[in-house]
Amino acid sequence: MRTRTIASSFVIAALFAAPALAQSPTGEESVSLSTVPVVPTGFSLQLGGGVTGFSQKGARDRFGTGGYWDVRAVLGTGSFLGAELAYVGSARDVNATGLADNAALLGNGAEAALRANLPLTTGGLRVEPFVFGGVGWTYYNVANSDSNTSIIKDHANSFVIPFGAGLSLAWSHFLVDARFTYRGVFDDDLVATGGSDSQDLQNWSAGLTVGYQL
C-alpha cells in the first residue's frame, strides 16, 4: 500500500540519519540521549504553510495542486514523546463542467497527532528528526461559483488520518520545522463517481513552519 510505503520510508530515513546528526563536525558525540526526557517537555506555537495535492489520478484531474497553511501547537519539543494540535486550511483550483472557471476548493479542519522525536543538540542548536501520526477532520466547500451543476458537492466533511515525518531546527526560543504529511481520507463523498462510490481524496502536503518555543 502506498501510504505504508511512504510512512516506512520516512521512519527508516530518520533512524539512519540519527547517528550522523548526533556527531559534531569533529566526530565527537555532542549530546547524550540518556539525558533527554521521555515525557513531553517543552512547548511551541508554530505558523506556516506549503504545497498540497491529491494523490489519486481521478482527484488530480479535477483539482489542481494547491497551497495549505496551518497553525500548530506542539507539546514535547525537547523530549522523546510529544503531541500536536493544529488547524489546517487549504485551497485548490477546480476543473469541472458545471462550475465557474475560477471556482476553488477550500478545506478547513483540525488535526491531533502523537509525535516521536530524536532531540539532538550541538552547542546551542537543536536538530530534531521526528515522525508523527494522528486523526483529524476536514470540511471541504466550493467557492467562487454562483451555481453548481457539477458532480462535485457544494460542501462535504471527511475524516482524515495524517502521518508523516519531518525535521526541526531550534536556536534559543526560535525554530523552523520542515515536514511531509500524507493523509488517508475516509467518509469522503465530495465527488460522486457513480452509484454509491465517491472519489478518493487521499492527499499529501509538504511545507515549513516557523515558531516560538517556551
Secondary structure in CASP SS format (residue, H / E / C, confidence):
PFRMAT SS
TARGET T0000
AUTHOR 0000-0000-0000
METHOD secondary structure of the structure
MODEL  1
M C 1.00
R H 1.00
T H 1.00
R H 1.00
T H 1.00
I H 1.00
A H 1.00
S H 1.00
S H 1.00
F H 1.00
V H 1.00
I H 1.00
A H 1.00
A H 1.00
L H 1.00
F H 1.00
A H 1.00
A H 1.00
P H 1.00
A H 1.00
L H 1.00
A C 1.00
Q E 1.00
S C 1.00
P C 1.00
T C 1.00
G C 1.00
E C 1.00
E E 1.00
S C 1.00
V C 1.00
S C 1.00
L H 1.00
S H 1.00
T H 1.00
V C 1.00
P C 1.00
V C 1.00
V C 1.00
P C 1.00
T C 1.00
G C 1.00
F E 1.00
S E 1.00
L E 1.00
Q E 1.00
L E 1.00
G E 1.00
G E 1.00
G E 1.00
V E 1.00
T E 1.00
G E 1.00
F E 1.00
S C 1.00
Q C 1.00
K H 1.00
G H 1.00
A H 1.00
R H 1.00
D H 1.00
R H 1.00
F E 1.00
G C 1.00
T C 1.00
G E 1.00
G E 1.00
Y E 1.00
W E 1.00
D E 1.00
V E 1.00
R E 1.00
A E 1.00
V E 1.00
L E 1.00
G C 1.00
T C 1.00
G C 1.00
S C 1.00
F C 1.00
L E 1.00
G E 1.00
A E 1.00
E E 1.00
L E 1.00
A E 1.00
Y E 1.00
V E 1.00
G E 1.00
S E 1.00
A E 1.00
R E 1.00
D E 1.00
V E 1.00
N C 1.00
A C 1.00
T C 1.00
G C 1.00
L C 1.00
A C 1.00
D C 1.00
N C 1.00
A C 1.00
A E 1.00
L E 1.00
L E 1.00
G E 1.00
N E 1.00
G E 1.00
A E 1.00
E E 1.00
A E 1.00
A E 1.00
L E 1.00
R E 1.00
A E 1.00
N E 1.00
L C 1.00
P C 1.00
L E 1.00
T E 1.00
T E 1.00
G C 1.00
G C 1.00
L E 1.00
R E 1.00
V E 1.00
E E 1.00
P E 1.00
F E 1.00
V E 1.00
F E 1.00
G E 1.00
G E 1.00
V E 1.00
G E 1.00
W E 1.00
T E 1.00
Y E 1.00
Y E 1.00
N E 1.00
V E 1.00
A E 1.00
N C 1.00
S C 1.00
D C 1.00
S C 1.00
N C 1.00
T C 1.00
S C 1.00
I C 1.00
I E 1.00
K C 1.00
D C 1.00
H E 1.00
A E 1.00
N E 1.00
S E 1.00
F E 1.00
V E 1.00
I E 1.00
P E 1.00
F E 1.00
G E 1.00
A E 1.00
G E 1.00
L E 1.00
S E 1.00
L E 1.00
A E 1.00
W E 1.00
S C 1.00
H C 1.00
F E 1.00
L E 1.00
V E 1.00
D E 1.00
A E 1.00
R E 1.00
F E 1.00
T E 1.00
Y E 1.00
R E 1.00
G E 1.00
V E 1.00
F E 1.00
D C 1.00
D C 1.00
D C 1.00
L C 1.00
V E 1.00
A E 1.00
T E 1.00
G E 1.00
G C 1.00
S C 1.00
D E 1.00
S E 1.00
Q C 1.00
D C 1.00
L C 1.00
Q C 1.00
N E 1.00
W E 1.00
S E 1.00
A E 1.00
G E 1.00
L E 1.00
T E 1.00
V E 1.00
G E 1.00
Y E 1.00
Q E 1.00
L C 1.00
END
